[in-house]
Amino acid sequence: SSWRWHGRQLVLDIVIPPASSGRMMLPGAAHQIVRCNGRTLSSRVEGIRGIKREVAETGSLALHAAAGSYHLVYTPQGAA
């Protein structure tokens, strides 16, 4: 897994191994547009198998994900 900045966007490549699951915390993403594997995450996360989303009180977005590879892109709130 890795992360990097691309301008103001945060790009994360996350791998969750087989037979496991994970929770990904995206700081400042609660009210931002987040793309996962080329698709925009909606409040119901339709079309992206194995992912459930939850907004944390801190303004972060928590994604609960099944085993697999995830490419996430978003502009964190307050990114300069």
N, C-alpha and C positions, 0 to 999 in steps of 0.2 A: 504494500500500500504506500501511497505517496500523496503529497499535496504541493501546489505551487500557485503563485500569483501570475495571472495573465492580465496585465493592466489592473483594473479594479475588480476583476473577477477572481474568485477563489476556485481552483480546479482540484478536485480530489479523485484519485483512482484508488478504489478500495476493493480488496479481495477477501471474501469470507470463505474459509475452507469448507470442503464437503463435510456433511454430518454435523454442522454447527450453525449457529445464527449469531447475529451481532446487532449492536445498537450504535448508530452513528449520530453524533451530536454535531449540528451545524450552527455555530455561533452566528447570531445576527440574521438568521434566515427565516424566522417565524412568519414574517410578512413580505418576504421577497419571492421572486420567481426562481424556482430551483429546477434545473434540468437534470434528469437521470437517464443515462444511456440514450440521449437524444430526444427524450420526451419530457414535456413539462409535467411536474408533479402537481396534481390538483388536490383539493381537500380530500378526495376519495381515492387518489392514486390509481385511477383506472388505467388498465393496460400495462402496468408494471408489476409483473408477478413477483410475489414474495416480499413486498414492501408495505409496511403500515407506517403512517406518520402520526406524530403527536407533538403539539406545541408545548414547550416547557415554559414555566413562569418567567424564566430569565430572558425570554425573547429568542431562545435557540429553538431549532427544529430538531426533534429526535426522530430518526428513521429506524424502525425495527426491520431487519432484513434477513432473509434466508441465505443459505450458501450461494455464492455466485460472485461475479465481478460487476462493479458499479463505477461508472464515470459520472461524477457530479460536478455541476458548474452553477455558480450563483454569485451575485454581488452582495456581500454582507451589508446590512444596514449600517450606515455611518462610515463606510469605506471611503477614504479620501482619494 
